[in-house]
């Protein structure tokens, strides 16, 4: 091994993080895997508490990030060598999946990106990361966020998640910011082959539509009407509703407007990544969410695994009766665990390079860091 590289790897430090809009813990779990100590996650949704704390060594704080005082965050940075503020503000206002149904609830979430920026300005952590949908880059609120990061080096890019080993054709905007310098400040992408649906969920036991597996309550599939059962039996992996006989096609498919939605009622393909996992991924008619082989939509467990959650990630206490809409929302809105891990690995590599060139650590070399 190159002597300089070996010396870099021997540098030890801790990075303590707080995860805003933490949800069920996808980003936190990934950051932890990548070597960052997440101390707390903050979210307004109380239903996230159990999965967050059951799977992560961090505290869940139920609070609206839009009204969050900075001094609620800073104690979690105590004795840190370096500090990180991380998060993913709710993205529905920007998502192409929600444009047709945009409503006041979604529009009210726009300022949460600004709230993230204001907290970053007040706290001045050493490191910042945010991920969101690509459409955010086209909105003035993103320019305002970047402008608020005065004194930081920044890097951002639209990332194809399949290049990171995530089994989805999912694009996300990833922002990294640092007060330590610009050396190695970028997301480390893998050049390995794409991870496929088969590699991710192919080992799970078969279940029928409407069935819950007795050994895993999250491995449950939504029921299908007789018509949709007939449709999925005529669907091929990677195909569309256009492959069906005419008697199975819906009236909307025969309209010219319906021709622009070929992926609804589609099956995934075994040996390719899945489509983007959304909050409605448990529904066969909501996208290409049909199982590649079994006559059903993917289960909630399969959706979570395609989001790169571990197969044993616990989303509720044993015996809980899951509701598809609620659990689909929590899983679909989560940051893929592997994306969080890649962000952590990239930030750790960046800090290692920067700390090798500067004496001291974290708050010592950056005295303006506001640790209370």
For each residue, the residues with C-beta under 8 A, 3 or more apart:
1: 5 6
2: 5 6
3: 6 7
4: 7 8
5: 1 2 8 9
6: 1 2 3 9 10
7: 3 4 10 11 356
8: 4 5 11 352 353 356
9: 5 6 352
10: 6 7
11: 7 8 352 355 356
12:
13: 81 82 351 352 355 361 362
14: 37 80 81 82
15: 35 36 37 80 81 82 83 84 127 347 348 351
16: 36 37 38 39 76 77 79 80 82 83 84
17: 31 36 37 38 39 83 84 85 86
18: 38 39 40 41 42 73 76 77 84 85 86
19: 22 25 27 28 31 38 40 41 42 58 86 87
20: 41 42 65 68 85 86 87 89 116 119
21: 42 43 65 87 88 89 90 112 116
22: 19 25 27 28 41 42 43 48 52 60 87
23: 26 27 41 43 45 48 52 88 330 333 334 335
24: 48 51 52 315 330 331 334
25: 19 22 28 29 41 48 51 52 55 56 58 334
26: 23 29 30 307 308 309 334 335 336 337 339 340
27: 19 22 23 30 31 86 87 88 131 334 335 337 339 340 343
28: 19 22 25 31 32 38 41 52 56 58 340
29: 25 26 32 33 55 56 309 310 313 337 340
30: 26 27 33 34 308 335 336 337 338 339 340 341 342 343 344
31: 17 19 27 28 34 36 38 84 86 340 341 343 344
32: 28 29 36 37 38 56 57 58 344
33: 29 30 337 340 341 344
34: 30 31 340 341 342 343 344 345 347 348
35: 15 344 345 348
36: 15 16 17 31 32 84 344 347 348
37: 14 15 16 17 32
38: 16 17 18 19 28 31 32 41 56 57 58 86
39: 16 17 18 58 59 76 77
40: 18 19 58 59 60 61 73 76
41: 18 19 20 22 23 25 28 38 48 52 56 58 59 60 61
42: 18 19 20 21 22 60 61 62 63 65 68 73
43: 21 22 23 48 52 60 61 62 63 65
44: 62 63 64 65
45: 23 48 62 330
46: 49 62
47: 50 326 330
48: 22 23 24 25 41 43 45 51 52 60 330
49: 46 52 53 60 62
50: 47 53 54 314 315 316 317
51: 24 25 48 54 55 313 314 315 316 330
52: 22 23 24 25 28 41 43 48 49 55 56 58 60
53: 49 50 56 58 59 60
54: 50 51 314
55: 25 29 51 52 313 314
56: 25 28 29 32 38 41 52 53
57: 32 38
58: 19 25 28 32 38 39 40 41 52 53
59: 39 40 41 53
60: 22 40 41 42 43 48 49 52 53
61: 40 41 42 43 72
62: 42 43 44 45 46 49
63: 42 43 44 67 68 72
64: 44 67 68
65: 20 21 42 43 44 68 87 89 112 115 116 119
66: 111 112 115
67: 63 64
68: 20 42 63 64 65 72 73 115 119
69: 72
70: 73 74 119 122 123 370
71: 74 75 372
72: 61 63 68 69 75
73: 18 40 42 68 70 76 77 85 119 123
74: 70 71 77 123 370 371 372
75: 71 72 78 372
76: 16 18 39 40 73
77: 16 18 39 73 74 80 83 125 371
78: 75 371
79: 16
80: 14 15 16 77 83 362 363 371
81: 13 14 15 361 362
82: 13 14 15 16 126 127 180 351 361 362
83: 15 16 17 77 80 123 125 126 127 362 363 369 371
84: 15 16 17 18 31 36 125 126 127 128 129 347
85: 17 18 20 73 116 119 120 123 125 127 128 129
86: 17 18 19 20 27 31 38 128 129 130 343
87: 19 20 21 22 27 65 116 129 130
88: 21 23 27 91 130 131 132 335
89: 20 21 65 109 112 113 115 116 130 132
90: 21 93 109 112 333
91: 88 94 95 132 133 136
92: 95 98 102 106 109
93: 90 98 102 106 107 109 110
94: 91 132 133 135 136 139
95: 91 92 98 99 133 135
96: 99 133 135
97: 276 278
98: 92 93 95 101 102 106
99: 95 96 102
100:
101: 98
102: 92 93 98 99 106 107
103: 106 107
104: 107 108
105: 108 109
106: 92 93 98 102 103 109
107: 93 102 103 104 110
108: 104 105 111
109: 89 90 92 93 105 106 112
110: 93 107 113 114 139 141
111: 66 108 114 115 141
112: 21 65 66 89 90 109 115 116
113: 89 110 116 117 132 136 141 142 145
114: 110 111 117 118 141 144 145
115: 65 66 68 89 111 112 118 119
116: 20 21 65 85 87 89 112 113 119 120 130 145
117: 113 114 120 121 144 145 148 149
118: 114 115 121 122 148
119: 20 65 68 70 73 85 115 116 122 123
120: 85 116 117 123 124 125 128 148 149 177
121: 117 118 124 148 149
122: 70 118 119 370
123: 70 73 74 83 85 119 120 370
124: 120 121 151 179 368 369 370
125: 77 83 84 85 120 128 179 369
126: 82 83 84 178 179 180 351 362 363 366 369
127: 15 82 83 84 85 176 177 178 179 180 347 350 351
128: 84 85 86 120 125 149 152 175 176 177 178
129: 84 85 86 87 174 175 176 177 343 347
130: 86 87 88 89 116 145 174 175
131: 27 88 172 173 174 175 335 339 343
132: 88 89 91 94 113 136 172 173 175
133: 91 94 95 96 136 171 172 173
134: 137 158 171 172 173
135: 94 95 96 138 139
136: 91 94 113 132 133 139 141 142 173
137: 134 142 156 158 173
138: 135 142
139: 94 110 135 136 142 143
140: 143 144
141: 110 111 113 114 136 144 145
142: 113 136 137 138 139 145 146 173
143: 139 140 146 147
144: 114 117 140 141 147 148
145: 113 114 116 117 130 141 142 148 149 175
146: 142 143 149 154 156
147: 143 144 150
148: 117 118 120 121 144 145
149: 117 120 121 128 145 146 152 154 177
150: 147
151: 124 179
152: 128 149 177 178 179
153: 177 178 179 180 181 182 185
154: 146 149 175 176 177 185
155: 175 176 177 182 185 186 187
156: 137 146 173 174 175 176
157: 173 174 186 187
158: 134 137 171 172 173
159: 163 164 171 172 173 174 187 189 339
160: 163 169 170 171
161: 164 166 168 169 170 171 172 336 338 339
162: 165 166 167 168 169 170 194 195 273
163: 159 160 189 190 191 194
164: 159 161 189 190 338 339 342
165: 162 190 192 195 308 338
166: 161 162 170 195 273 308 336 338 339
167: 162 194 195 196 197 199 200 273 274 306 308
168: 161 162 273 274 275 276 277 306 307 336
169: 160 161 162 273 274 275 276
170: 160 161 162 166 276 277 336
171: 133 134 158 159 160 161 276
172: 131 132 133 134 158 159 161 339
173: 131 132 133 134 136 137 142 156 157 158 159
174: 129 130 131 156 157 159 187 339 343
175: 128 129 130 131 132 145 154 155 156
176: 127 128 129 154 155 156 185 186 187 343 346 347 350
177: 120 127 128 129 149 152 153 154 155
178: 126 127 128 152 153 181 182 185 347 350 354
179: 124 125 126 127 151 152 153 366 369
180: 82 126 127 153 350 351 354 355 358 366
181: 153 178 185 354 357
182: 153 155 178 185
183: 350 353 354 357
184: 346 349 350 353 354
185: 153 154 155 176 178 181 182 350
186: 155 157 176 346
187: 155 157 159 174 176 342 343 346
188: 342 345 346 349
189: 159 163 164 342
190: 163 164 165 342
191: 163
192: 165
193:
194: 162 163 167 272 273
195: 162 165 166 167 199 200 273
196: 167 199 200 270 271 272 273
197: 167 200 201 202 268 269 270 271 272 273 274 292 306
198: 201 202 270 271 292
199: 167 195 196 202
200: 167 195 196 197 274 302 305 306
201: 197 198 204 298 302 305 306
202: 197 198 199 270
203:
204: 201 219 299 301 302 305 311
205: 213 215 219
206: 294
207: 211 212 213 219 220 221 294 296 299
208: 211 221 294 295 296
209: 221 222 223 224 229 295 296 297
210: 221 222 223 224 296
211: 207 208 220 221
212: 207 217 219 220
213: 205 207 216 217 219 220 299 301
214:
215: 205 219
216: 213 219 301
217: 212 213 220 316 318 319 320 322
218: 299 300 301 304 315 322 327
219: 204 205 207 212 213 215 216 299 300 301 302
220: 207 211 212 213 217 299 300 301 322
221: 207 208 209 210 211 282 291 296 297 298 299
222: 209 210 282 283 284 296 297 324
223: 209 210
224: 209 210 228 229 232 284 295 296 297
225: 228 229
226: 229 230
227: 230 231 248
228: 224 225 231 232 265 284 285
229: 209 224 225 226 232 233 295
230: 226 227 233 234 248
231: 227 228 234 235 241 244 248 265 284
232: 224 228 229 235 265 267 284 290 295 296
233: 229 230 295
234: 230 231 243 244 245 248
235: 231 232 239 241 243 244 265 266 267 290
236: 239 243 267
237: 267 268 269 270 292 293
238: 266 267 269 272
239: 235 236 242 243 266 267
240: 243 262 263 265 266
241: 231 235 244 248 249 250 253 262 264 265 266
242: 239 253 262
243: 234 235 236 239 240
244: 231 234 235 241 248 249
245: 234 248 249
246: 249
247:
248: 227 230 231 234 241 244 245
249: 241 244 245 246 253 254
250: 241 253 254 258
251: 254 255
252: 255 257 258
253: 241 242 249 250 258 259
254: 249 250 251 258
255: 251 252 258 259
256: 259
257: 252 260
258: 250 252 253 254 255 261
259: 253 255 256 262
260: 257
261: 258 264
262: 240 241 242 259 266
263: 240 266 275 287 288
264: 241 261 285 286 287 288
265: 228 231 232 235 240 241 284 285 290
266: 235 238 239 240 241 262 263 287 288 289 290
267: 232 235 236 237 238 239 288 290 291 292
268: 197 237 272 274 275 288 289 290 291 292 298
269: 197 237 238 272 292
270: 196 197 198 202 237 292 293
271: 196 197 198
272: 194 196 197 238 268 269
273: 162 166 167 168 169 194 195 196 197
274: 167 168 169 197 200 268 277 288 306
275: 168 169 263 268 287 288 289
276: 97 168 169 170 171
277: 168 170 274 281 303 306 307 331 332
278: 97 281 286 287 332
279: 328 329 331 332 333
280: 283 286 287 289 328 332
281: 277 278 286 287 289 297 298 303 328 331 332
282: 221 222 286 289 297 298 299 300 303 324 327 328
283: 222 280 286 287 289 297 324
284: 222 224 228 231 232 265 289 290 296 297
285: 228 264 265
286: 264 278 280 281 282 283 289
287: 263 264 266 275 278 280 281 283
288: 263 264 266 267 268 274 275
289: 266 268 275 280 281 282 283 284 286 297 298
290: 232 235 265 266 267 268 284 296 297 298
291: 221 267 268 294 295 296 297 298 302
292: 197 198 237 267 268 269 270
293: 237 270
294: 206 207 208 291
295: 208 209 224 229 232 233 291
296: 207 208 209 210 221 222 224 232 284 290 291 299
297: 209 221 222 224 281 282 283 284 289 290 291
298: 201 221 268 281 282 289 290 291 302 303 306
299: 204 207 213 218 219 220 221 282 296 302 303
300: 218 219 220 282 303 304 315 322 324 327 328 331
301: 204 213 216 218 219 220 304 305 311
302: 200 201 204 219 291 298 299 305 306
303: 277 281 282 298 299 300 306 307 328 331 332
304: 218 300 301 307 309 313 315 331
305: 200 201 204 301 302 308 309 310 311
306: 167 168 197 200 201 274 277 298 302 303
307: 26 168 277 303 304 331 332 334 336 337
308: 26 30 165 166 167 305 336 337 338 339
309: 26 29 304 305 313 331 334 337
310: 29 305 313 337
311: 204 301 305
312:
313: 29 51 55 304 309 310
314: 50 51 54 55 317
315: 24 50 51 218 300 304 322 327 330 331
316: 50 51 217 320 322 327
317: 50 314 320
318: 217
319: 217
320: 217 316 317
321:
322: 217 218 220 300 315 316 326 327
323: 326 327
324: 222 282 283 300 327 328
325: 328 329
326: 47 322 323 329 330
327: 218 282 300 315 316 322 323 324 330 331
328: 279 280 281 282 300 303 324 325 331 332
329: 279 325 326 332 333
330: 23 24 45 47 48 51 315 326 327 333 334
331: 24 277 279 281 300 303 304 307 309 315 327 328 334
332: 277 278 279 280 281 303 307 328 329
333: 23 90 279 329 330
334: 23 24 25 26 27 307 309 330 331
335: 23 26 27 30 88 131 339 340
336: 26 30 161 166 168 170 307 308 339 340
337: 26 27 29 30 33 307 308 309 310 340 341
338: 30 161 164 165 166 308 341 342
339: 26 27 30 131 159 161 164 166 172 174 308 335 336 342 343
340: 26 27 28 29 30 31 33 34 335 336 337 343 344
341: 30 31 33 34 337 338 344 345
342: 30 34 164 187 188 189 190 338 339 345 346
343: 27 30 31 34 86 129 131 174 176 187 339 340 346 347
344: 30 31 32 33 34 35 36 340 341 347 348
345: 34 35 188 341 342 348 349
346: 176 184 186 187 188 342 343 349 350
347: 15 34 36 84 127 129 176 178 343 344 350 351
348: 15 34 35 36 344 345 351 352
349: 184 188 345 346 352 353
350: 127 176 178 180 183 184 185 346 347 353 354
351: 13 15 82 126 127 180 347 348 354 355
352: 8 9 11 13 348 349 355 356
353: 8 183 184 349 350 356 357
354: 178 180 181 183 184 350 351 357 358
355: 11 13 180 351 352 358 361
356: 7 8 11 352 353
357: 181 183 353 354
358: 180 354 355 365
359: 365
360: 364 365
361: 13 81 82 355 364 365
362: 13 80 81 82 83 126 365 366 369
363: 80 83 126 366 367 369 371
364: 360 361 367
365: 358 359 360 361 362
366: 126 179 180 362 363 369
367: 363 364
368: 124
369: 83 124 125 126 179 362 363 366
370: 70 74 122 123 124
371: 74 77 78 80 83 363
372: 71 74 75
